[in-house]
Amino acid sequence: MWEHRILSPKPGARLFGMFSERDTFIGLHLERRDLIDNDMASQISATKRAWRTLFPTYAPIQGDSADDYLSRYVIV
């Protein structure tokens, strides 16, 4: 599971999702940052549940490094 952090405008948000193939991120669950509790387990569960609902026979890709998900990237 991956997340994109949206920092502006305040309070910001997080877009949770998974990759269907290399370079293809599917955002599944958007939540305002100020409404996310410290326990990320509920966000992870919601994201996995959304994937299974939308793609019941298609597993997201898995990997050990960013290279497994992205062909070009910059770590900041």
SULFEN-V35268 format. One record per residue. N is the residue number from 1. SS is DSSP state (H for helix, E for strand, L for the rest). PHI is phi in degrees with one decimal (999 if undefined). OMEGA is omega in whole degrees, -180 to 180 (999 if undefined). Layout:
n->N ss->SS phi->PHI omega->OMEGA
n->N ss->SS phi->PHI omega->OMEGA
//
This chain:
n->1 ss->L phi->999 omega->179
n->2 ss->E phi->-124.4 omega->174
n->3 ss->E phi->-139.6 omega->172
n->4 ss->E phi->-108.7 omega->-180
n->5 ss->E phi->-96.2 omega->177
n->6 ss->E phi->-106.5 omega->-171
n->7 ss->L phi->-94.0 omega->-176
n->8 ss->L phi->-135.4 omega->1
n->9 ss->L phi->-77.0 omega->178
n->10 ss->L phi->-62.7 omega->10
n->11 ss->L phi->-87.5 omega->-179
n->12 ss->L phi->82.3 omega->-179
n->13 ss->E phi->-153.8 omega->173
n->14 ss->E phi->-129.3 omega->177
n->15 ss->E phi->-107.0 omega->-179
n->16 ss->E phi->-97.3 omega->179
n->17 ss->E phi->-171.7 omega->-178
n->18 ss->E phi->-141.5 omega->178
n->19 ss->E phi->-97.5 omega->177
n->20 ss->E phi->-83.5 omega->175
n->21 ss->E phi->-159.3 omega->-179
n->22 ss->L phi->-58.1 omega->179
n->23 ss->L phi->72.0 omega->180
n->24 ss->E phi->-125.1 omega->179
n->25 ss->E phi->-91.6 omega->176
n->26 ss->E phi->-114.4 omega->177
n->27 ss->E phi->-76.0 omega->-172
n->28 ss->E phi->-119.0 omega->-170
n->29 ss->E phi->-149.4 omega->-180
n->30 ss->E phi->-109.6 omega->-179
n->31 ss->E phi->-141.2 omega->174
n->32 ss->E phi->-63.9 omega->-177
n->33 ss->H phi->-61.7 omega->-178
n->34 ss->H phi->-73.9 omega->179
n->35 ss->H phi->-102.0 omega->179
n->36 ss->L phi->-86.7 omega->177
n->37 ss->L phi->-78.0 omega->-178
n->38 ss->L phi->-68.3 omega->180
n->39 ss->L phi->-88.6 omega->-178
n->40 ss->L phi->-74.7 omega->-178
n->41 ss->H phi->-57.7 omega->-180
n->42 ss->H phi->-68.4 omega->178
n->43 ss->H phi->-69.1 omega->178
n->44 ss->H phi->-63.7 omega->179
n->45 ss->H phi->-61.7 omega->-180
n->46 ss->H phi->-63.3 omega->-180
n->47 ss->H phi->-67.8 omega->179
n->48 ss->H phi->-63.8 omega->179
n->49 ss->H phi->-64.1 omega->179
n->50 ss->H phi->-62.8 omega->179
n->51 ss->H phi->-60.9 omega->-178
n->52 ss->H phi->-61.8 omega->179
n->53 ss->H phi->-69.1 omega->-176
n->54 ss->H phi->-81.2 omega->-175
n->55 ss->L phi->-131.9 omega->-173
n->56 ss->L phi->-63.1 omega->-178
n->57 ss->L phi->-111.7 omega->-175
n->58 ss->L phi->-126.2 omega->-179
n->59 ss->L phi->-84.5 omega->174
n->60 ss->L phi->-69.4 omega->177
n->61 ss->L phi->-71.8 omega->178
n->62 ss->L phi->-132.1 omega->180
n->63 ss->L phi->-159.9 omega->-178
n->64 ss->L phi->-106.2 omega->-178
n->65 ss->L phi->-148.0 omega->179
n->66 ss->H phi->-59.3 omega->179
n->67 ss->H phi->-60.6 omega->179
n->68 ss->H phi->-73.1 omega->-176
n->69 ss->L phi->-110.3 omega->-173
n->70 ss->L phi->-129.7 omega->178
n->71 ss->L phi->-84.6 omega->178
n->72 ss->L phi->-139.9 omega->-180
n->73 ss->L phi->-158.8 omega->176
n->74 ss->L phi->-128.6 omega->176
n->75 ss->L phi->-93.0 omega->-178
n->76 ss->L phi->-107.5 omega->999
//
